[in-house]
Amino acid sequence: MPRLRPALRATVRLQFRQGFTLDHAVEWVPYFARLGISHIYASPLLTATPGSTHGYDVLDCHHIDPTLGGEAALRRLAHTLHEHDMGLILDIVPNHMAVGGAGNIWWENLLAWGQNSPYAEFFDIVWDDPDPQLAGRVFLPFLDRPFEEALVAGALNLKHDRESGLFFIHHHDHRFPISTDHYSDLLKGMDLPHTLSAALTVMAERSTPDRDCAQTLKALSLWLNTAAGADVLTALTMRFTPAHQPGRDQLRHLIDRQHWVCAWWRTASELLNWRRFFDNTSLGAICVEREKVFTDTHHYVLSLLDEGIIDGLRIDHIDGLAAPAAYCRRLHQRMFPSEQSSSGPVPIHVEKILAPGENLPAEWDVDGTTGYDFMEQVSLLLHDANGKDVLDALWQDIRGDVPNTMEETERQARDEILHVLFPAECGRLTRLLHVSFAPLSCETTPSAIRTVLTALLRHFPRYRCYYADDLPMDHTADRAALSQAVAAARKEIPSFHHPLLQRMSALLTTPVETSPSPAVRRIQRAFEHLTAPLAAKSLEDTAFYRNVRLLSRNEVGSAPDTLALPVAAFHEACQKRHATHPHSLLATATHDHKRGEDSRMRIAVLSEVPEQWRALVTSWLEKHTPNHAPDRVDALMLYQSLLGAWPVQDHPDEEFGHRMADWLTKALREGKRHTSWLDPNESYETACQNYLAHFLDTSSPSDFQRDMTRFVRQIAPAAALNSLSQTLLRLTTPGVPDLYQGCELWDFSLVDPDNRRPVDFKKRIELLKVASDIDHAAATWPDGAIKLQLIARLLTFRAQHPNLFRDGSYHPVSLNTRHIVAFLRTLGNQRLLVLTPRHTHALAPDPATLALTQPPASFTLPVKYHGQWRSLLRERSLDIGSHPIWPFETGMVPLDCLVWET
């Protein structure tokens, strides 16, 4: 009888690798169980590039990474989870694989056999490239210098691999296989056994990777490992040595005949003829929409699911797939071939960035997103809209040539990134459109198409639309997004290009059920494969580091131009989630976040004290004005990041300085204003690092350190209440709370890799043993134990009453104060009243107890809520009647969860 899968109540996201293995996770399962977690939500576990820090660079879809302990360790973890009635959700990567180094046997087979490879259709390659040098070949921009320089420098060498039987051209960590078509010529004149020479001749003639070929390669490999074979290898090395001109000529001639072209890495963006993950050329996109590719990449994972080793899936970057709806349908069909085969619900969550007003497509039939949308909703709730004018004024004083709004900044970034990072992708789409439009008019030139296309891409408001999907869908939202982009583009292009814009729009919005031509389908896929990486690289990885009005709003999935929204908007979002995706994950921290959840909540307090912040920034800029770096924009970004991560009780130490220095380099390069990853400006970066080092010099504390320490301690109580509210809302609103590793305590981490640092679980276990109510925990709130106690109490209650949170309704409770958010979860006779604070700095929370020393006016609950209630967070009951009440007495932290007892 199959094991009944545990119901999904709460997840903990664990980042494996970097020394944290599956057996390490086994050790902490009892702690997670006691905390109230139902599922470990694991980062990718399949075999990845050696030394991978994240696992998204998958090399082999058929094995658990041996560096994590392999399948045996996975089974040990699953067994331990089962003993605690817990499950495992696995993060899978259907969009791409690692291709940048050695080890991907599919990719190497493709390079060796070209279009005859059985994996030729696994990767999204443009085999009909118009460049005659690239037609039918794969462009490999992995050389550390131009090809001729690499050849002369001896950086390209011919070697034989005994395991595969193949010859390779080696370049540092990369290796490029020599086509077996050339083995006969390669070894011609060498003293080979006659039968082996004959077999090589036949292999070259057939040029097919069949069983005969495999046997020939095995025989060749065995013979080359004999004494006679070793002599041949030595002779080959001499013939193809790059140490002298004849050898280089031979090597160049051999390389020129391959199914690939190797080139300098800087040429990737202009010449690449295969799809990659964003601008990362070490990750090649796979065509998972093809049935064979899906089967080969998912067979192993689905077998683990069918066996009950894993209990759910998290789909990475679903917008990278050509046909997400068709993918989800196929996944469902393979996971649940019959109703009887299921031993319980298997959740599927997708990593999806939703733009404002965008909904998860109903056709995907998934449980929900990984939680970026909730992160944005709670952020908008806890920022104070009253601070907008002052923060805007400060930004106006500082921004220089950076556009005023994030929308304008992103649009500017799109123009640059389209030109710098994605010219090959844009060029291919332009060519496809030109071929499609050419029969209509020879006057529709590539230049005109590119002008119109660029304007359309600049204004497209979401990650993508879904006309290229293989299933019929409701395209109402897609049509609206494209119409918005068309209307904006129309204003920027000459009027004589308007008909071309309309033809382009009509082509892009042709539904699959109306039988568009294969050419139109290719254009739609190329467009949708371009808009998603263009949006991500322009906003999250560029504009967020340029437009720095308030960094707490610059987070994945956010719309930073909107500073805050009223409580009613938050309630509306919760009700909508309850109605459409009640099992969606609720996250406030992820491996992709720009800063830790509590760092973000501290910076959010600046929206409550904008005048003080403006005065401090103005003072710092006047006192610490460098000669040329950082400029005022980068200085403002640095000040806020320091504020968010600054120690509350101690002073910055050496480790803090190293972390901030690493962050600063990444932030400056991501912003691409004075330096970048492609073209680092060492002079500017060094000057910025010196500026930071001056601030953090512990041998000579500066005015800046004293100012920052004093200000952080002033706002820290309000920031802590922000964080507790964020945590409480994640644990009680509709959805499944997701805890990012280590965030049981305060999380002041920076962007990755800082947010993937090792977690001290032993410390958390010891703190959890000391059970106390929230007010006692508040006495030592800077240590974070109060947050841990809040999480443990609420997750324990969720475990005891799962139906209330899974099926219970959500009712906003209106109060006559803007400082308390209240709502009710009900199911039958069960009622849970949640009360949590916001915008508390003006209410002067006590630095010792977090209690409000200037509480807002009392409020009255409607008659239907009058009666006896029991607190989950403290040992007390509360009789709520018709008289006005303030439910938090002197010394109480102003948040609570009350259970109906009447």
N, C-alpha and C positions, 0 to 999 in steps of 0.2 A: 504494500500500500504506500503510495507516494506521500512524502511529508507535506503537511498542510503549511503553506507559506504564511509567514507572519503578516498581519495587517500593517500597512505603512502608517506610522504615527509621527515619527521624528527621525531625522537623519543627522549623521555627523560626517562631514567631508574630511577625508584623510588624504594627504599628499604623500604618496609612496616615492621611493627613490631617495637619493642623497643620504643613504645610511638607514632609512626607515623601510623595513621589509615587511612582508606578510606575517612573519613570525613575531615581529615587534607588535603588530596590531593584535595578534592573539593574546599577548600579555595584558592588553588594556581592555579587552572585551568586558570583563566583569565591571570595570569602572563605568563604561558606557551604558551597560545594562542598569547599573544602580542609578545612573543619572536620568534614565528614562528614555534612552535612545532605542528605536526599533530596528534601524538599519545603518550599517556602515555604507557610506557613499564614497566609493573608491575612485581615485584618479586612474587613468589607463594603466592596465596591468600587462598587456601583451608585449612581446619582445620589442624593445625600442633600440634606438641607436646607442651604442656603448657610451656610458657617461651621461646619458640623458637625465636632465633634472626634472622632467615633467611627464614624459611618457607619450606625448602627442606625436612624436616622430617614430611611428610604428614601422618596424622592419619586417616582422613576421606575424601574420594574423592567426597562426595555428598553435602558438605556444604562449604560456605565461612566462614572463621574463625570468630567466634563471638568476639574474642578479637580485630579484625579489624573493627567491626561494623556489620558483617554478610551480608547476601544478601541485606538487606534493604539499607545498606550504599553503597554497590556496585551499586545498582540501582540509588542512589542519585549521585554518581560519574559519572555513565554513562549518566544520564540525563544532568548534567552540561557540560560534554564533548560534547554531541550532540548539546547543545545550542551554542557551540563555533565551531561547525563543526569539531570536533575532535573525535578520536577513542581510543580504549583501547586494547593493546596487553597483553596477559596473559602468564606468564611463568608457564609451567606445568611440572610435574615430573613423566614420565611414567615408570621409571626404578626401583623405590624402594619406600618403605613406612617405617615409623618409627615402630620399633618392640622392642625397648629397654626398654620401660616402660609400664605403664598401658594405656588403652584407644583405642587400635586398635582392634575393635571387630572381624575383619577377622582373625587376628593372634591369638587372644584368642580362637576363635572358633576352629581354626586348632589345637591348643595345647590341647583343651578339648576333641576333637573327633578323633584326629589323622588322619589316612588315610580315615576315613569315613566322615570327614568334607567336606562340599561343597567347602571349600577354600583350600583343600589339594593340588590342582593343581594351585592355585594362586601364591604360593611362590615356588622358585626354590630349592627344598629340595631333598637330596639324601636319599631316603627311603631304598635303598638296601645297606646301609653302611656295609662294610665287618666286622666292629667291632660288635660282637654280642650284646654288651651293647647299641649300637646306632641303630641297624637295626630296621626300622619301627618307630624310635623315633626322636625327634627334640632336638638337642644339644643346651642348653641355657647357654652360658658362661657369666653370669651376676652377680655372687656372688662376694662380695668384699673380700672374703678370700676362702681358700679351703672348700669344702662341710662340712667335719666333724667339722672343726673349727667354721663354721657358725652355725651348728646345736647346738654345745655345748654353743656357745655364745648367743643363743636365737634369732638369726637373721632370723630364718625361723619360720613362724607362720601360723597356719590354721585359715582362716577367711571366713565368708560368705558375699556375695554381694547381697543386697536386689534387686537391679535393674535388674541384669542378672539372679538371682536365683542360681548362681554358687558358689561353694566353691573354694577358692584360697589359695595357699601358698604365703604369702607375704614376700618380702625381700626389705626393704627400699622402693624405688619408683617402684620396680618391683612387679608383681604378676603373678603367674603361675597357671592356672586353673586345678582343679582336674577333672579327667575324670568322666563323669556321670555313667560310668560302675561300679564305686565303691561307689556310693551314698547309695545303698542298704546295702552293708557291713559297710559303714561308720556309718550309723544310726541304724544298727542292735542292737537289745536289748534296744533301746530307746523307750520311750512311745509315739509312733506316732499313728495317726489315722490309722485304718486298711486299708482303701481305699488308703491312701497315701503310706503306706508300699508296698501295692500290685502294685501301679503304679511305684514305684521306682524299684521293682523287674522286671517288664516288660521293663522298660527303660534300665536297665542293660543288659537284655537278647537281646533286639533288637539292642542296641548300634548304633542308627541312629538318627540324629538330625532332626526329623520330627515334624509335628504339635502336635502329642500326647506327644512327649518329651517336647515341649515348654509349653504345658498345665500343665504337671507334674511339671516342674521347677517353673512355676508361682504359682501353688498350694503349693509347698514346701516353696517358699519364703513367701507367705502370712501366712502360718501356723507358720513358724519360727518367725514371727513378733508378734505372740500372746504371752500371758504370759507363756503358756505351752511350746511353741517353744523356748522362751528365756531360759527356764530352760534346754532344750536339748542343746542349743548352749553353755551354761555354762558348761554342762557336757562334751561336745565335747572338749571344750577348755582345761579342766582338763585332759582328756584322752590323748590329743595330745600336751600337754605342753612340751616345750623343757627345762623346769626348772629342770626336774629330768630324770633319766635314762629310766624308763618305758615309759615315754612320748616321749622321744627322739627315743626309739626303735619303738614305734607306728608310729611316724612321718616319720622315715626313711623308714619303711616298706611301708607306704602309698606312699611316693615319688618314691620309687623304682618301683612301678607298673604303673607309668604314661606314657603318650605318649611323654614325654620329659625327658631330663636329665639335671638338673641344676648343674653348676660347676663354678669354679673360673674363673674370666675374663681373667686371664693370659693364660688360656689353649685354648683360641679362635682360634688362628692362626694354632694350630696343630690339633685340633679335630673338628672344625666346619664342619657341614655337610649340610649347606645351603649357597646359594650365598648371599653376602652382597654388599654394595656399597664401593668399594675400600677395605680398612681395617677397615671400620666403622661398628662394630657389632651392633650398635643401628639402622642400616638401612638395612632392608631385601629386596633383589631384588624380583621383581614380574615378572611373565611370561606373559608379555603383548602381546607376539606373539600369545597367545591363544585367540580365538575369544570372549569367555565369559569374560575373564579377561579384554580385551580391552573394551568391552561393559560396564562392571560394573565400570571401572575406568574412562571412558571418557563420560559416558552418561550425567552427570550433566554439565560438561564443554561445551559439544557440544550443549546442550539445551540453554545455555547462548549465545553461538555463533549464534545459529539459531534464537534466539529472538532478536539479535542485541545488547545485553548488552556488549559483547566483540567483537572485530573486527579482531583479529589475534592471533596466537599462537607462542610461543617460546618453543622449545622442549629441555628440559634439558638433557645433557649427552646422546646423541643419540647412542654413541658407546657402551653404556652399554646394549643396547637391543640386543637380539639374532638375530633379523631379521629387521634391520632398513628400508630396501627397502619395505618389506611387510607391515611394520608398517605405513610408509608414504602413501602407496597406500590405505590401509584401512582407514587411517585418511582422505584422499581426498574423498574417496567414501562416508564416513559418513558426511563429511562437505558439499559435493556437490552431493547429490543423483540425481539431475537432473540439467541441465543447467539453467532451469527456476527458480530454487530455490535460486539462488545466487542473492543477492542485491548489489553486488559489489565485488571487489577483496578482498580476505582474505589471508593476507600474512602468510607464515609459515617459520620461521627461526630456524635453528638447532645449538645447541652448539656443535661445532666440532673443534677439534685441527687438523689442516692440517700440515703434515710434509713437509719439503722442496720438491717441485716437486709433491706433492700429490694434487689431484683434488677432489672436492665434487662429489660423484657418481651421474651420470645423472639419474639413475633409481629412485633416491629419489624424484625428481621433486619438489624441494622446492625452495623458493625464494633466499636462500643463508645462510651464516653462521651468527653468532652473532658478528663477526668482529675481532677475534683474528688475522686473516690473514692480515687484513689491518694494525693492530697495529704493526705487524712485518715489513711490507713493509715500512711504514713511519719511523720506527726506523732505518732500514738499510739505508734509504736515508739521515737521519739527523746526523748519526755518521760519523766521518772522518776516512777513511781507513789509512790515513797517520800516525795516532797515534798508529797503531798496534804494531810496533816493540818495541817501548818504553814500552807500556803497557804489552806486552808479557815479556819483560825483567824484569819489576817490579814483575810480577807474578812469574817468575822463581826464583827470589830472596826470595820470601815469601812463596811459596806454600808448602814447606816441603814435607810431604808424600802424599799430594793431587795430583792426576794425572794432567798432564799438560793441556790437552784439556777437554772441557765439555763432549765430546763423551766418552772419557776414564773414566771420573769421573762418568758419568751415568752408564757405563758398570760395574764399580766396585760397584756402589750402587745397581744395579740389582742383583748382586750375593748375597749381604747382605740381601736385601729385600725379595728376593725369599725364602731365608732360614728363615728369622725372621718373616715376615708378611704373607707370602702365602704358607707355607709348606702344609697345608691341600689341597689347590686348586691344587698345583703341584702334591701332592700325588694322588689325585683323577684322574688327567689326566694321570699320570703314570699307574695307575691300569687299566684305560680304554684302554690304548694302549697295555698293557700287555695281556689283555683278547683278543684284536683284533689280536695280533701277535702270540699268543700261538699256534693256529692251524698250523701256518707255521713252527714253530720250538720251541722245548722246551728249546733251548739254548738262546733264547732271554729273558734275565732275567730283572726283574724290575730295578736292578742296572744299567744295560747297557742302558735301556730306559731312566732312569733319567739322566744319563750322557749326552746322546745325546740331550734330551729335554732341559736340562739346557743350553747347548751351543746354541741351536736354539733360546731360549727365550732371552738369553743375547744379541744376535745380531739382533733381529727383529727390523727393523728401524722405525716402525710407531706404532700408537695406536693399529691398528688391520687390518685384512683383512675381507672379507665378504662372504666366501664360505658357512658359516652356514646359510646364509639368505634363506628365503623360495621362493624367486623369482630368475629366471635366471638373471645373471648380466654379464657385461663385466669385466672379471677378469684379464685383462692385467696388471693393476697396482698391484693387489694382488699377481699375479704370480711373478712379478719382485721383490716385497718386500721379499717374501719368498725365492726366488732364491738368493737374496743378503745375507739373513740370513744363508741359507744353505752353501753358499760359504765360509762365515766367520767361521761358526761352523766347517766345514770340516778341517780347519787348526788347530783347537784346540783339536779335538778328535783323538784317535788312528785310524789308517787306517782300522783296522778290524771292526770298528763301522760305516764305510762309507755306507755299504749296508743298515744298519738299518736307517741311516739318510735319505737315498733316499726313503725307504719304508714309513717313517714317512712323508716326504714331499709329496709323491704321495697321501697319504691318506688325508692330510690336504688340498690338492688342487683339490679334487674331486668335480666337480660342481653338484649342486642339480639336474639338468636336466639329468644327467647320472645315476640316480637312485642308489645313494650310500645307504648302509644299515643303519638302525636306529643306529647301533653301531658307524658307521663312523660319522653320523650326531652329535651324542653325543660328540664324540671326537673333532670335529670341533668347536662346541659351547663351550666346556670346554677350548679349546686353545684360542679362540677369547675373551672369558670372562676373561681370565688371562692376555693376553698381554696388554689390555687397562689399568687396574689398575696398572700393573707392570710398564708400561711406565710413568704414571702420578706420582706415588709415587717415582720412581727412579729419574726422572728429576726435575719436578717442586717442589716436596716436600722434596727433599734430595740434589741432585747435585747442584741446584741453590744456596744452602746455604753452599756449600763446595768450588766450583770453582767460585771464586769471582773476577776474573780479572777486570770486569767492570759490576757492578750490573744493569746498565740501559739496558743491553742486556739479563739479566736473567729474562725474562717475559714470561707469559703464551703464548704458541704458537710460541715461538722464537727458533732459532737455534744459540745459543750464540757464537759458535766457529767462525761464520762469523761476523766480526765487522761491516762491512759496504758494501754497493753495490753502483755502479754508478747510476746516474740519469736515464740512459737508462733502467735499470732493473726496476725501479719504474714505468716508463711509460709503460713498457711491461706488468707489473702486472695490471695496471689500464685498459689497452686495453683488456686484457684477461677477467677481471671481467666484463667489459662492454659487451663483447661478450657472456659470459656464464651465469653470475648471476648479472645483472644490478641493482637488488633490494636488494642485500646483505647489511647487516648492516655494517657500518663503525664505529668502536669503537677505542678509545684510552685510555679508562678507563672502568673497570668493577668491579663488587663486588668481583671478584676473582683475581684482579691484585695484584702484589707483592709490587708495590709502585705507588703513584699517577702520573698522566700523566705529570705534570709539574716538579715533582721531578725527574722523569726519564729523562726529557729533560735537566735538569740542570746537572745531572751526565754525560749525553752524551757529554757535553762540554769538559770533561776530555780527550776525544779522540782528541780534538784540542789543548790541552795544556798538553800533557803527561809528558813532562820534568818537568814542574812546579809541577805537581801532584806527580811525583816520588820523587822529592826533599822534598816535604812536608811530604809525608808518611815516607820516610827514617828518617827525622828529628823527627817526632812524635814517631816512634818506638825507636829511640835512647834515647829520653828524657823521655819517659813514658813507659819504659819496666817493666812490672810487674814480680813478682817472677814466677808465673805459669799460670796466666790467665788474659786476653785471650791470646791464642797463636797468632802468627803473622797472620794467615789466618783469624781468627775471628776478630782480630783488624782491618785488612783491610776492612772487611765487615762492621764493625761498623763505621769506618771513612767515608765510602761512604754513608751509610744510614744517618749519621748526616749531611753530606754535602747536600744530596738531600732534607732534611726537614728543614734545618737551616733557621731561620727568616732572611729576607733580611734587614729589617730596625731596628727591635727590637732585643733584646737579648733573649736567651732561658729562658722560665719561668718554673714554677713548673709543669704546665700541660704538657709542652713539655717533661720535664724529665720523667713524668709518662708514657707518650705515648712511648717514646723511651725505657724505661725499660720493658714495656710489649712486645714491638716488639723484644727486645733482647732475652728475655726468649724463645719466640716462635722460633726465628731464630736459636738459639743454639740447641734447641731440634729437629727442623726439620733437621738440618744438621747431627745429629746423630754421631758426631765425639767424643765428650767428655761427652755428656749427651743426653737424648732422652725422649720422652713422656712415653715410656715403662719403662725406668730405669733412672729417673732423678738423676743427679750428683749435689747435692745441694752445695757442696764445690766449684766446678768449676763455677756454675752459680752465686753464691754469689760473688766470686772474680771478675767475669766479670761485675756484677752490681756495685761493688765498683769502678771499673775502669771507668765506665760510669759516676757514680755520681761525681767522682773527676773532670771529664771534665766539668760537668754542674753545679758545685758548684758556685752559684752566689755570695756567701759571700766572695769568694776569687778567682776572675777571673784569669784563668791560661793562660800560653803562648798558649796552645791549643785553647782556646776560641778566643784569639786575632788573631791567625793565621787563624782559620776557618772563623771568621767574615770577615777578610780582603780578604780572597780568595773567599768567596761566593759573596761578593760585587763586586769583580773584574769580575767574570764570569757571574754574574746575568743578565746583559744586553744581552749577547749572548744567555744565557739560555732562557730569555724571548722571544727573536726572534725565537729560536727553537720552543717554545711552540706555538707562534702565527702561525708559518708555519704549525705545526702539526694540529692546529685547522682549518686553512684555507684549507688545503688539505682534511681534513675530510668533510668539507662543500661543496667542489666543484668537487671532483673526482667522477667517476661513483659509485653509491651506495646510500644508505640511511644513513645520518649522525645520530649517536646515541650519545646523551649527557648523561653522567652519572651524577646523582644528585649532584648538588653543583659545578660542574666543569665549570660553567659559569665564575667563578673566579679562581684564581690560586689554584691548587690542589697539595698539598705537603703531602698527606696522606701516611700511611704505609699499610702494608698488613692487611687483615681483622683480627679482627673486627674494626680496626682503620678507614678503608675506608667506614664504615657504620655509622659513627657518624651523629648526627642530623645536618640538613642544615638550615642556617639562610636565609630563602627565603625573609624575610622582607628587609634585607639589599640589596639583589639583585634587588628587586622591586624598591627600592629607587634609586639605581644606574642606573637602566634602564630608569627611568624618565628623567635623565639628558642626553639627546641625544647630542652626540658630534662626530666629525669626529675622525678618528684614530690618527691623529697627536695631537689634543688637548687632547685626552684620554691618550696619551703617556706621557704627562706632569706629570701624577700621576700613571704611570704604575705599581709601586709596589702594589697598592691596587687591581689590577686585573680588573678594570673597562674596560680597553682597550680590554681585551679578551671578556668580556660581550658584548661590542659594536660591535666587529667583528662578534660574533655569531648572534646577533640580526639583523645586516644589511644583512648578507648573507642569513639567514633563511627567512627574509622578502622578499628578492629578489627571493628565491626559491619558496615561496608561490605565488608570482606574475607571475613566469615563470616556472611552474612545468614541462611542457613538455620538456624544454631545458635540465633539469637535469635528467628526466626520460628517454628520448629518444635521447637526443642530443649526437652526436659523440664526441670522445675524440682524440685530435691531439697534440702530443708533439711538442713543439717549441724549436728548437736547438739554443742555444746562445753560444757566445764565452767566457763564464765565467762559472766556476763551482759553483759560489756563488748564482746564481739565477736559480730557477726551474720555467719553463714556459710551459703552455699548453693552448689549446683552446677548449672550448665546443661550438659546433655549431648545430643549427637546423634551416634549411631554411635560412632566413635572420638574424637570431639571432646569435650573437657571443659574447662569454665571454672570455676574455684573463686574465689568472691568472698568477701573478708574485709573487714569494715568496722566501725568502732567506734561505740559509743554510751555515754552516761553517763560521760564521760571526765574531768569536772572533778575528781573524787576521785583520779584517777590522775595529776594534776598535769602536764598537757601543757606542754612547754617553750615559753615565749613566743617563742623565737628559731627553733625548728625544728619545733614541733608534736609532737615525739616525746614519748612517755609516760615521765616520770621515775620513775613508780611502777607499772610494768606489772603486770597481773593475773597469776595463776598460769599456768604453761604448760599447754597442752592437747595432747591426742593425737587424731589423726584416725583413723577406722576403717581397717582393713587395706586395704580396696578402694581407698583413696585414696593409699596409699603409692607413692612413685615420684618421678620427676623432673618438676619443674614449672618453667615459665618465667614471669617477671613481665612483665606488660604495662606497668607503671607505672615500672619501673626496670630497669636493665641488669643482671640477675642471674638465676641459676637457683637452685632450692631443692630439695634432696633430702629428701622427707618419708618418714620411716621410722616404726618402732614406738616410738621413744623420744619422750618429751614434748618439745614444741618451743614456742618463742615466735618466730614468724616475722619479727618486726620487731626489728632490731638497734638499738643505740644510735644516735640521730640520725635514725631512720626515722619517717616519718609512718605511723601504725598503720592503713593500709588498703592493699589490694592486690587485683589480679586475676591469678590464676595459670592458665596454659595447660598442660594435660597434654602431656608430651613423651615419656613412656615407651611 
